[in-house]
Amino acid sequence: MKSGISSEAHRAGLKVDQDRLWNSLLDMAQIGARDDGGVCRHALSSEDIEARALLIGWAKQRGYQVSVDAAANLWVRRSGKNDDLEPVVAGSHMDSQPAGGKFDGAYGVLAAFEALVAMDDAGVNTRRPVDLVAWTNEEGGRFDRGCTGSSVWSGAMAVADYLDDVGIDGVRLGDALLSTLAATPDLPMRPDTWTAHAYVEPHIEQGPVLEAKSIPIAAVTSIQGVRWMNVMIRGKGSHAGTTPFAVRKDAFQAAVRSIDALNRLMDDPDDVTRFTVGRVVLDPNSPNTVPDSAMFTIDFRHPDKQVLEDKAAQIEPLIRQAASPCTVEIVPTTTMDPTPFPEQIVGGIERAAERLGLQSIRLPSGAFHDALYAAMACPSGMIFIPCRDGLSHHPDEWAEPADCAAGARVLTATLVDLANS
């Protein structure tokens, strides 16, 4: 072993073929392609089924074992010396946002597939099997609750918990699931939950840091925690032209004062805190009526649990003070603590990058990923590569071929050493 990774890992990483990976990304992007260059590939749709068929075809050509589970997670196995050992898993998802890009999710799946092929080309036979996974419905673009497949695999949810969810097209998730599974009736079924040795997810950063620093690789340290809330402020509707300011109970002005106070609370010189008011709804929403009520959302994220809890505890008293004389009701909608990734994985990614001559930094993830649920079941981590302007969930989403290959090389080397442990 040299510089912290094995010679086999180094050799396999160097066998990643940039052109082969890039062509697979472009081929996949044709499925659900939009006229503006983006992709619309909803979970459990005909486009999703077509994408699965493409991946299955590539896997069978290589002689890999393909299977599926009750959540329609798609599994591709490259055998190891002992297939009875817990496998190492890598992958992401193939569903997209309605106006998504070519790389979000799909890059992680296809980088993992390229890693399997690179191991073949390097003649590496790992101790453990290596599994590629394409998770079901990460995005939540068709069915609201995302990370469906990974949450089932981790044991956090059961398939039955999702069956009655109704998509934006009026289709029940259970029915779409049956159609998707029926499209591959010859595939063996895996159990819904089982134990893996480790999980690594490659992904575009979906942020601007790597591009701004001209660094090709990030070893992701955690997925930051969130506190989401709906804030309802109730005042008193009245005539805009006749009601003096001194006696108004203007719900919108109370919301503005509250948001201003929250901005001061969330001010962070280090620019780590993420605070967003993404929706404001007024009633009666009339240009010549003092608003009777104002609802706004809070999206607050931070990688440090203590910071998250300390600031979250200040939100309600701060709003009540700022909104007076209006009344306030705050309803939490999502509460999730940060998910730290173990040093075993984070350090392994760094060592692989160093040995392959690639600069890397450590970053937390601001967005949710399937790795959040995978981390509940086994040691997990993520590899980020740059994306242009930090743009994602948009047709203009873009990653350079060289960066895609760099991430796949680091992934390959990381997987080899994990699979030999």
Sine and cosine of phi, psi and omega as CSV:
sin_phi,cos_phi,sin_psi,cos_psi,sin_omega,cos_omega
0.00,0.00,0.67,-0.74,-0.03,-1.00
-0.76,-0.65,0.70,-0.71,-0.01,-1.00
0.78,0.62,0.54,0.84,0.14,-0.99
1.00,0.01,-0.08,1.00,0.10,-0.99
-0.77,-0.64,0.35,-0.94,-0.07,-1.00
-0.98,0.20,0.31,-0.95,0.06,-1.00
-0.90,0.43,-0.56,0.83,0.05,-1.00
-0.90,0.43,-0.68,0.73,0.01,-1.00
-0.89,0.46,-0.69,0.72,0.02,-1.00
-0.88,0.47,-0.72,0.69,-0.02,-1.00
-0.88,0.47,-0.69,0.72,-0.01,-1.00
-0.92,0.40,-0.64,0.77,0.02,-1.00
-0.86,0.50,-0.62,0.79,-0.01,-1.00
-0.95,0.33,-0.28,0.96,-0.02,-1.00
-1.00,0.09,-0.07,1.00,0.09,-1.00
-0.87,0.49,0.77,-0.64,-0.05,-1.00
-0.98,-0.22,0.93,-0.36,-0.07,-1.00
-0.86,0.51,-0.70,0.72,-0.04,-1.00
-0.92,0.40,-0.66,0.75,-0.01,-1.00
-0.89,0.45,-0.72,0.70,0.02,-1.00
-0.90,0.45,-0.71,0.71,-0.03,-1.00
-0.88,0.47,-0.68,0.73,0.01,-1.00
-0.90,0.44,-0.59,0.81,0.03,-1.00
-0.92,0.39,-0.60,0.80,0.05,-1.00
-0.90,0.43,-0.67,0.74,0.00,-1.00
-0.93,0.36,-0.62,0.79,0.04,-1.00
-0.89,0.46,-0.70,0.71,0.00,-1.00
-0.91,0.42,-0.58,0.81,-0.04,-1.00
-0.93,0.37,-0.28,0.96,0.07,-1.00
-0.95,0.32,-0.37,0.93,-0.02,-1.00
-1.00,0.07,0.92,-0.40,-0.09,-1.00
0.99,0.13,0.30,0.95,-0.05,-1.00
-0.89,0.46,0.66,-0.76,0.07,-1.00
-0.98,-0.20,0.36,-0.93,-0.01,-1.00
-0.90,0.43,-0.41,0.91,-0.03,-1.00
-1.00,0.03,0.17,0.99,0.02,-1.00
1.00,-0.05,-0.12,0.99,0.02,-1.00
-1.00,0.02,-0.23,-0.97,-0.06,-1.00
-0.69,-0.73,0.68,-0.73,0.21,-0.98
-0.82,-0.57,0.97,-0.22,-0.03,-1.00
-0.73,-0.69,1.00,0.10,-0.05,-1.00
-0.93,0.36,0.48,-0.88,0.04,-1.00
-0.88,0.48,0.67,-0.74,0.11,-0.99
0.88,0.48,0.43,0.90,0.05,-1.00
-0.99,-0.13,0.05,-1.00,0.06,-1.00
-0.89,0.46,-0.57,0.82,0.04,-1.00
-0.92,0.39,-0.64,0.77,0.05,-1.00
-0.89,0.46,-0.69,0.72,0.02,-1.00
-0.87,0.49,-0.65,0.76,0.03,-1.00
-0.91,0.41,-0.65,0.76,0.03,-1.00
-0.90,0.44,-0.65,0.76,0.05,-1.00
-0.88,0.47,-0.68,0.74,-0.01,-1.00
-0.88,0.47,-0.63,0.78,0.03,-1.00
-0.89,0.46,-0.73,0.68,0.00,-1.00
-0.90,0.43,-0.66,0.75,0.02,-1.00
-0.87,0.49,-0.67,0.75,0.02,-1.00
-0.88,0.48,-0.71,0.71,0.04,-1.00
-0.88,0.47,-0.66,0.75,-0.04,-1.00
-0.91,0.41,-0.68,0.73,-0.02,-1.00
-0.93,0.37,-0.55,0.83,0.07,-1.00
-0.88,0.48,-0.52,0.85,-0.01,-1.00
-1.00,0.03,-0.08,1.00,0.01,-1.00
0.99,0.15,0.30,0.95,0.03,-1.00
-0.99,0.16,0.37,-0.93,0.02,-1.00
-1.00,0.01,0.79,-0.61,-0.04,-1.00
-0.91,-0.41,0.69,-0.72,0.02,-1.00
-0.52,-0.85,0.09,-1.00,-0.04,-1.00
-0.57,-0.82,0.28,-0.96,0.08,-1.00
-0.82,-0.57,-0.04,-1.00,-0.11,-0.99
-0.92,0.39,-0.35,0.94,0.08,-1.00
-1.00,0.01,0.10,1.00,-0.03,-1.00
0.92,0.38,0.31,0.95,0.20,-0.98
-0.89,0.45,0.72,-0.69,-0.04,-1.00
-0.98,-0.20,0.79,-0.61,-0.09,-1.00
-0.88,-0.47,0.71,-0.71,0.06,-1.00
-0.80,-0.60,0.86,-0.51,-0.08,-1.00
-0.94,-0.35,0.76,-0.65,0.24,-0.97
-0.98,-0.19,0.89,-0.46,-0.11,-0.99
-0.90,0.44,0.48,-0.88,0.12,-0.99
-0.94,-0.35,-0.13,-0.99,0.04,-1.00
-0.91,0.41,-0.50,0.87,0.01,-1.00
-0.69,-0.72,0.99,-0.13,-0.05,-1.00
-0.96,0.27,-0.06,1.00,0.09,-1.00
-0.99,0.15,-0.24,0.97,0.04,-1.00
-0.97,0.23,0.44,-0.90,0.06,-1.00
-0.88,0.48,0.74,-0.67,-0.07,-1.00
-0.98,0.18,0.29,-0.96,0.24,-0.97
-1.00,-0.09,0.69,-0.72,-0.11,-0.99
-0.88,-0.48,0.62,-0.78,0.10,-0.99
-0.60,-0.80,0.51,-0.86,0.05,-1.00
0.40,-0.92,-0.30,-0.95,0.01,-1.00
-0.23,-0.97,-0.74,-0.67,-0.07,-1.00
-0.68,-0.73,0.34,-0.94,0.00,-1.00
-0.92,-0.39,-0.14,0.99,0.08,-1.00
-0.97,0.23,0.39,-0.92,-0.09,-1.00
-0.76,-0.65,0.14,-0.99,0.22,-0.98
-0.94,0.34,0.33,-0.94,0.01,-1.00
-0.84,0.55,-0.58,0.81,0.08,-1.00
-0.83,-0.55,0.87,0.50,-0.09,-1.00
-1.00,-0.04,-0.12,-0.99,-0.01,-1.00
-0.91,-0.40,-0.07,-1.00,-0.10,-0.99
-0.99,0.17,-0.24,0.97,-0.27,-0.96
-0.91,-0.41,-0.52,0.85,-0.03,-1.00
-0.86,0.51,0.91,-0.42,0.01,-1.00
1.00,0.06,-0.85,0.52,-0.06,-1.00
-0.86,0.51,-0.61,0.80,0.03,-1.00
-0.85,0.53,-0.69,0.73,-0.03,-1.00
-0.89,0.45,-0.63,0.78,0.03,-1.00
-0.92,0.39,-0.72,0.69,-0.11,-0.99
-0.98,0.20,-0.47,0.88,0.14,-0.99
-0.91,0.41,-0.62,0.79,0.05,-1.00
-0.91,0.41,-0.64,0.77,0.05,-1.00
-0.90,0.43,-0.67,0.74,0.04,-1.00
-0.88,0.48,-0.57,0.82,0.04,-1.00
-0.89,0.46,-0.67,0.75,0.03,-1.00
-0.88,0.47,-0.70,0.72,-0.02,-1.00
-0.92,0.40,-0.63,0.77,0.02,-1.00
-0.89,0.46,-0.61,0.79,0.09,-1.00
-0.88,0.47,-0.65,0.76,0.07,-1.00
-0.86,0.52,-0.77,0.63,-0.07,-1.00
-0.90,0.44,-0.48,0.88,0.02,-1.00
-1.00,0.08,-0.11,0.99,-0.03,-1.00
0.93,0.37,0.50,0.87,-0.03,-1.00
-1.00,-0.01,0.79,-0.61,0.05,-1.00
-0.89,-0.45,0.98,-0.21,-0.10,-1.00
-0.97,0.24,0.39,-0.92,0.02,-1.00
-0.91,0.42,-0.71,0.71,0.00,-1.00
-0.99,-0.17,0.39,-0.92,0.18,-0.98
-0.93,0.36,0.40,-0.92,0.09,-1.00
-0.87,-0.49,0.82,-0.57,-0.03,-1.00
-0.95,-0.32,0.73,-0.68,0.23,-0.97
-1.00,-0.04,0.64,-0.77,0.08,-1.00
-0.78,-0.63,0.67,-0.74,0.22,-0.98
-0.92,-0.38,0.96,-0.26,-0.09,-1.00
-0.96,0.28,0.47,-0.88,0.01,-1.00
-1.00,0.05,0.73,-0.68,0.18,-0.98
0.77,0.64,0.86,0.51,0.13,-0.99
-0.96,0.29,-0.65,0.76,-0.19,-0.98
-0.95,0.32,-0.56,0.83,-0.11,-0.99
0.95,0.33,0.41,0.91,-0.02,-1.00
-0.97,0.23,-0.52,0.85,0.04,-1.00
-0.98,-0.20,-0.75,0.67,0.06,-1.00
-0.94,-0.33,0.83,-0.56,-0.25,-0.97
-0.82,0.57,-0.63,0.77,-0.10,-0.99
-1.00,0.09,0.96,-0.26,-0.05,-1.00
-0.98,0.22,0.01,-1.00,-0.02,-1.00
0.82,0.57,0.59,0.81,-0.03,-1.00
-0.86,0.51,-0.81,0.59,-0.09,-1.00
-0.91,0.42,-0.69,0.72,-0.04,-1.00
-0.94,0.34,-0.54,0.84,0.02,-1.00
-0.93,0.37,-0.54,0.84,0.07,-1.00
-0.94,0.34,-0.72,0.69,-0.02,-1.00
-0.88,0.48,-0.60,0.80,-0.04,-1.00
-0.96,0.28,-0.28,0.96,-0.07,-1.00
1.00,-0.01,0.00,1.00,0.00,-1.00
-0.94,0.34,-0.50,0.87,0.01,-1.00
-0.68,-0.73,0.28,-0.96,0.11,-0.99
-0.93,-0.35,0.45,-0.89,0.03,-1.00
-0.80,0.60,-0.66,0.75,-0.05,-1.00
-0.86,0.51,-0.44,0.90,-0.01,-1.00
-0.91,0.41,-0.36,0.93,-0.10,-1.00
-0.97,-0.26,-0.23,0.97,-0.24,-0.97
-0.86,0.51,-0.54,0.84,-0.06,-1.00
-1.00,-0.05,0.08,1.00,0.12,-0.99
-0.89,0.45,0.65,-0.76,-0.03,-1.00
-0.93,-0.37,0.76,-0.65,-0.04,-1.00
-0.98,0.20,0.11,-0.99,-0.01,-1.00
-0.90,0.43,-0.31,0.95,0.03,-1.00
-0.99,-0.11,0.12,0.99,0.02,-1.00
0.99,0.11,0.03,1.00,-0.02,-1.00
-1.00,0.06,0.70,-0.71,0.05,-1.00
-0.96,0.28,0.69,-0.73,-0.03,-1.00
-0.85,0.53,-0.65,0.76,0.00,-1.00
-0.85,0.53,-0.61,0.79,0.02,-1.00
-0.95,0.32,-0.65,0.76,0.05,-1.00
-0.90,0.43,-0.59,0.81,0.04,-1.00
-0.90,0.44,-0.70,0.71,0.03,-1.00
-0.88,0.48,-0.67,0.75,0.01,-1.00
-0.90,0.44,-0.65,0.76,-0.01,-1.00
-0.92,0.39,-0.70,0.72,0.01,-1.00
-0.93,0.38,-0.56,0.83,0.01,-1.00
-0.92,0.39,-0.37,0.93,0.00,-1.00
-0.96,0.28,-0.26,0.96,0.02,-1.00
-0.76,-0.65,0.87,0.49,-0.11,-0.99
-0.93,0.37,-0.28,0.96,-0.05,-1.00
-1.00,0.05,-0.13,0.99,-0.07,-1.00
-0.99,0.17,0.68,-0.73,0.09,-1.00
-0.89,0.45,0.49,-0.87,0.02,-1.00
-0.99,-0.15,0.74,-0.67,0.12,-0.99
-1.00,-0.06,0.34,-0.94,0.16,-0.99
-0.88,0.47,0.40,-0.92,0.01,-1.00
-0.90,0.43,-0.63,0.78,-0.02,-1.00
-0.78,-0.62,0.59,-0.81,0.09,-1.00
-0.28,-0.96,0.12,-0.99,-0.14,-0.99
-0.98,-0.18,0.74,-0.67,0.11,-0.99
-0.94,-0.33,0.37,-0.93,0.04,-1.00
-0.98,0.22,-0.61,0.80,0.00,-1.00
-0.21,-0.98,0.31,-0.95,0.04,-1.00
-0.67,-0.74,0.71,-0.70,0.05,-1.00
-0.74,-0.67,0.78,-0.63,-0.04,-1.00
-0.88,-0.48,0.90,-0.43,0.11,-0.99
-1.00,0.08,0.56,-0.83,-0.09,-1.00
-0.32,-0.95,0.47,-0.88,0.22,-0.98
-0.92,0.39,0.49,-0.87,-0.09,-1.00
-0.90,0.44,-0.59,0.81,-0.12,-0.99
0.90,0.44,0.41,0.91,0.03,-1.00
-0.46,-0.89,0.12,-0.99,-0.17,-0.99
-0.99,-0.12,0.00,1.00,-0.21,-0.98
-0.92,0.39,-0.78,0.63,-0.07,-1.00
-0.89,0.46,-0.70,0.72,0.01,-1.00
-0.89,0.46,-0.69,0.72,-0.02,-1.00
-0.89,0.46,-0.56,0.83,-0.02,-1.00
-1.00,-0.05,-0.06,1.00,-0.05,-1.00
0.82,0.57,0.70,0.72,0.03,-1.00
-0.90,-0.44,0.76,-0.64,-0.14,-0.99
-0.99,0.11,-0.31,0.95,-0.15,-0.99
-0.69,-0.72,0.69,-0.73,0.22,-0.98
-0.85,-0.52,0.74,-0.67,0.20,-0.98
-1.00,0.01,0.92,-0.39,-0.14,-0.99
-0.98,0.20,0.79,-0.61,-0.10,-1.00
-1.00,0.04,-0.46,0.89,-0.08,-1.00
-0.16,-0.99,0.21,-0.98,0.24,-0.97
-0.95,-0.32,0.84,-0.54,-0.16,-0.99
-0.93,0.36,0.44,-0.90,0.00,-1.00
-0.98,0.19,0.29,-0.96,-0.04,-1.00
-0.70,-0.71,0.46,-0.89,0.22,-0.98
-0.73,-0.69,0.94,-0.35,0.04,-1.00
-0.95,-0.33,0.65,-0.76,-0.06,-1.00
-0.57,-0.82,0.48,-0.88,0.24,-0.97
-0.96,-0.28,0.78,-0.63,-0.01,-1.00
-0.93,-0.36,0.85,-0.52,0.06,-1.00
-0.94,-0.35,0.86,-0.52,0.05,-1.00
-0.92,-0.38,0.81,-0.59,-0.01,-1.00
-0.90,-0.43,0.79,-0.61,0.04,-1.00
-0.87,-0.50,-0.73,-0.68,0.00,-1.00
-0.61,-0.80,0.92,-0.40,0.04,-1.00
-0.91,0.41,0.60,-0.80,0.00,-1.00
-0.31,-0.95,0.08,-1.00,-0.05,-1.00
-0.95,0.31,0.76,-0.65,-0.06,-1.00
-0.94,0.34,-0.42,0.91,-0.06,-1.00
-1.00,-0.04,-0.27,0.96,-0.12,-0.99
-0.88,-0.48,-0.21,0.98,-0.08,-1.00
-1.00,-0.03,0.91,-0.42,0.01,-1.00
-0.88,0.47,0.50,-0.87,0.02,-1.00
-0.85,0.52,-0.58,0.81,-0.11,-0.99
-0.90,0.44,-0.41,0.91,-0.06,-1.00
-0.92,-0.39,0.05,1.00,-0.02,-1.00
-0.95,0.31,0.53,-0.85,0.26,-0.97
-0.87,-0.50,0.97,0.25,-0.11,-0.99
-1.00,0.10,0.95,-0.32,-0.08,-1.00
-0.90,0.43,-0.57,0.82,-0.02,-1.00
-0.95,0.32,-0.68,0.73,0.06,-1.00
-0.88,0.48,-0.58,0.81,0.08,-1.00
-0.90,0.44,-0.63,0.78,0.05,-1.00
-0.91,0.42,-0.65,0.76,0.02,-1.00
-0.89,0.46,-0.70,0.71,0.04,-1.00
-0.88,0.47,-0.63,0.78,0.00,-1.00
-0.91,0.41,-0.70,0.71,-0.02,-1.00
-0.92,0.39,-0.61,0.80,0.06,-1.00
-0.88,0.47,-0.67,0.74,0.03,-1.00
-0.91,0.42,-0.62,0.78,0.03,-1.00
-0.91,0.41,-0.62,0.78,0.06,-1.00
-0.86,0.51,-0.64,0.77,0.04,-1.00
-0.92,0.38,-0.65,0.76,0.04,-1.00
-0.87,0.49,-0.66,0.75,-0.11,-0.99
-1.00,0.05,-0.02,1.00,0.01,-1.00
-0.84,0.55,0.77,-0.64,-0.11,-0.99
-0.64,-0.77,0.95,-0.33,0.00,-1.00
-0.86,0.51,-0.45,0.89,0.00,-1.00
-1.00,0.07,-0.11,0.99,0.05,-1.00
0.84,0.54,0.66,0.75,0.07,-1.00
-0.99,-0.13,-0.61,0.79,0.00,-1.00
-0.91,0.42,0.64,-0.77,0.09,-1.00
-0.86,-0.50,0.86,-0.51,-0.01,-1.00
-0.71,-0.71,0.80,-0.60,-0.07,-1.00
-0.64,-0.77,0.71,-0.70,0.26,-0.97
-0.96,-0.28,0.97,-0.25,-0.14,-0.99
-0.99,-0.14,-0.26,0.97,-0.03,-1.00
-0.59,-0.81,0.72,-0.70,0.12,-0.99
-0.75,-0.66,0.78,-0.63,-0.02,-1.00
-0.80,-0.60,0.84,-0.54,0.00,-1.00
-0.95,-0.30,0.49,-0.87,0.12,-0.99
-0.69,-0.72,0.80,-0.60,0.19,0.98
-1.00,0.03,0.08,1.00,0.05,-1.00
0.87,0.49,0.70,0.71,-0.01,-1.00
-0.91,-0.42,0.63,-0.77,-0.10,-1.00
-0.92,0.38,-0.35,0.94,-0.03,-1.00
-0.86,-0.50,0.50,0.87,0.05,-1.00
-0.77,-0.63,0.75,-0.66,0.13,-0.99
-0.89,0.45,0.82,-0.58,-0.08,-1.00
-0.86,0.51,0.73,-0.68,0.02,-1.00
-0.98,0.18,-0.58,0.82,0.02,-1.00
-0.53,-0.85,0.42,-0.91,0.06,-1.00
-0.63,-0.77,0.81,-0.59,0.08,-1.00
-0.93,-0.37,0.72,-0.70,0.14,-0.99
-0.66,-0.75,0.40,-0.91,-0.03,-1.00
-0.98,-0.19,0.47,-0.88,0.11,-0.99
-0.86,-0.51,0.81,-0.59,0.15,-0.99
-0.87,-0.49,0.97,-0.26,-0.05,-1.00
-0.87,-0.49,0.80,-0.60,-0.06,-1.00
-0.71,-0.71,0.57,-0.82,0.07,-1.00
-0.31,-0.95,0.59,-0.81,0.01,-1.00
-0.98,0.20,-0.23,0.97,-0.02,-1.00
-0.98,-0.20,0.89,-0.47,-0.07,-1.00
-0.87,0.49,-0.63,0.78,-0.04,-1.00
-0.91,0.42,-0.67,0.74,0.05,-1.00
-0.89,0.45,-0.67,0.74,0.00,-1.00
-0.86,0.52,-0.74,0.68,-0.03,-1.00
-0.93,0.36,-0.66,0.75,-0.05,-1.00
-0.90,0.45,-0.73,0.68,-0.02,-1.00
-0.95,0.31,-0.63,0.78,0.01,-1.00
-0.87,0.49,-0.59,0.81,-0.01,-1.00
-0.92,0.39,-0.38,0.93,-0.02,-1.00
-1.00,0.02,-0.20,0.98,-0.14,-0.99
-0.90,0.43,-0.77,0.63,-0.10,-0.99
-0.90,0.43,-0.77,0.64,0.02,-1.00
-0.88,0.47,-0.55,0.84,0.01,-1.00
-0.90,0.43,-0.71,0.70,-0.02,-1.00
-0.93,0.38,-0.67,0.75,-0.01,-1.00
-0.87,0.50,-0.64,0.77,0.01,-1.00
-0.93,0.37,-0.70,0.71,-0.06,-1.00
-0.94,0.34,-0.51,0.86,-0.11,-0.99
-1.00,0.07,-0.20,0.98,-0.01,-1.00
-0.81,0.58,0.69,-0.73,0.23,0.97
-1.00,-0.05,0.21,0.98,0.03,-1.00
-0.97,0.23,0.32,-0.95,0.05,-1.00
-1.00,-0.08,0.39,-0.92,-0.12,-0.99
-0.74,-0.67,0.68,-0.73,0.17,-0.98
-0.75,-0.66,0.80,-0.60,-0.01,-1.00
-0.88,-0.48,0.82,-0.58,-0.03,-1.00
-0.88,-0.48,0.92,-0.38,0.11,-0.99
-0.90,0.43,0.70,-0.72,0.02,-1.00
-0.93,-0.36,-0.56,0.83,0.05,-1.00
-0.60,-0.80,0.78,-0.63,0.07,-1.00
-0.77,-0.64,0.90,-0.43,-0.03,-1.00
-0.62,-0.79,0.82,-0.58,0.02,-1.00
-0.97,0.25,0.34,-0.94,0.06,-1.00
-0.85,0.52,0.54,-0.84,0.05,-1.00
-0.93,-0.36,0.99,-0.17,0.02,-1.00
-0.98,0.21,0.57,-0.82,0.08,-1.00
-0.99,-0.16,0.61,-0.79,-0.10,-0.99
-0.94,0.33,0.48,-0.88,0.01,-1.00
-0.86,0.51,-0.52,0.85,0.04,-1.00
-0.79,0.62,-0.69,0.73,-0.04,-1.00
-1.00,0.09,-0.74,0.67,-0.05,-1.00
-0.87,0.50,-0.74,0.67,0.01,-1.00
-0.91,0.42,-0.59,0.81,0.04,-1.00
-0.89,0.45,-0.64,0.77,0.05,-1.00
-0.90,0.43,-0.70,0.71,0.03,-1.00
-0.87,0.50,-0.71,0.70,-0.02,-1.00
-0.91,0.42,-0.62,0.78,0.03,-1.00
-0.90,0.44,-0.69,0.72,0.02,-1.00
-0.87,0.49,-0.71,0.70,-0.02,-1.00
-0.87,0.50,-0.72,0.69,-0.05,-1.00
-0.91,0.40,-0.49,0.87,0.01,-1.00
-1.00,0.00,0.12,0.99,0.08,-1.00
0.97,0.24,0.47,0.88,-0.05,-1.00
-0.90,-0.44,0.77,-0.64,0.04,-1.00
-0.95,0.30,0.58,-0.81,0.01,-1.00
-0.62,-0.79,0.35,-0.93,0.14,-0.99
-0.71,-0.71,0.20,-0.98,0.09,-1.00
-0.99,-0.17,0.68,-0.73,0.01,-1.00
-0.61,-0.79,0.56,-0.83,0.24,-0.97
-0.99,0.13,0.39,-0.92,0.10,-1.00
-1.00,-0.04,0.78,-0.63,0.05,-1.00
-1.00,0.09,-0.33,0.95,-0.05,-1.00
-0.97,-0.25,0.36,-0.93,0.12,-0.99
-0.97,0.26,0.50,-0.87,0.09,-1.00
-0.55,-0.83,0.24,-0.97,0.06,-1.00
-0.87,0.50,-0.43,0.90,0.02,-1.00
-0.86,0.51,-0.41,0.91,0.04,-1.00
-0.87,0.49,-0.71,0.71,0.02,-1.00
-0.98,0.20,-0.61,0.79,0.03,-1.00
-0.85,0.53,-0.57,0.82,-0.01,-1.00
-0.91,0.42,-0.31,0.95,0.08,-1.00
-0.97,0.25,-0.31,0.95,-0.11,-0.99
-0.94,-0.35,-0.39,0.92,-0.04,-1.00
-0.27,-0.96,0.27,-0.96,0.09,-1.00
-0.84,0.55,0.77,-0.64,-0.14,-0.99
-0.69,-0.72,0.29,-0.96,0.05,-1.00
-0.26,-0.97,0.08,-1.00,-0.01,-1.00
-0.65,-0.76,0.48,-0.88,0.12,-0.99
-0.88,-0.47,0.81,-0.58,0.08,-1.00
-0.97,-0.23,0.59,-0.81,0.21,-0.98
-0.86,-0.51,0.34,-0.94,-0.05,-1.00
-0.93,0.37,0.45,-0.89,0.21,-0.98
-0.74,-0.68,0.55,-0.84,-0.14,-0.99
-0.87,0.49,0.81,-0.59,0.00,-1.00
0.87,0.50,0.24,0.97,-0.04,-1.00
0.92,0.38,0.28,0.96,-0.15,-0.99
-1.00,0.09,0.72,-0.69,0.08,-1.00
-0.50,-0.86,0.16,-0.99,-0.09,-1.00
0.84,0.55,0.64,0.77,-0.07,-1.00
-0.42,-0.91,0.55,-0.83,0.01,-1.00
-0.85,0.53,-0.44,0.90,-0.01,-1.00
-0.99,0.12,0.04,1.00,0.07,-1.00
-0.78,0.63,0.71,-0.71,-0.09,-1.00
-0.45,-0.89,0.64,-0.76,0.16,-0.99
-0.75,-0.66,0.62,-0.78,-0.03,-1.00
-0.96,0.27,0.57,-0.82,0.02,-1.00
-0.80,0.60,-0.66,0.76,-0.02,-1.00
-0.91,0.42,-0.61,0.80,0.03,-1.00
-0.94,0.34,-0.62,0.79,0.06,-1.00
-0.86,0.50,-0.69,0.72,0.00,-1.00
-0.92,0.39,-0.63,0.78,0.01,-1.00
-0.87,0.50,-0.72,0.69,0.03,-1.00
-0.88,0.48,-0.62,0.78,0.01,-1.00
-0.93,0.37,-0.55,0.84,0.04,-1.00
-0.92,0.39,-0.71,0.70,0.02,-1.00
-0.90,0.44,-0.67,0.74,0.05,-1.00
-0.85,0.52,-0.75,0.66,-0.04,-1.00
-0.85,0.53,-0.76,0.65,-0.01,-1.00
-0.89,0.45,-0.65,0.76,0.01,-1.00
-0.89,0.46,-0.69,0.72,-0.02,-1.00
-0.90,0.43,-0.64,0.76,-0.03,-1.00
-0.88,0.48,-0.73,0.69,-0.02,-1.00
-0.94,0.35,-0.58,0.81,0.08,-1.00
-0.91,0.40,-0.63,0.78,-0.03,-1.00
-0.97,0.26,-0.27,0.96,0.06,-1.00
-0.99,-0.12,0.00,1.00,-0.04,-1.00
-1.00,0.03,0.00,0.00,0.00,0.00
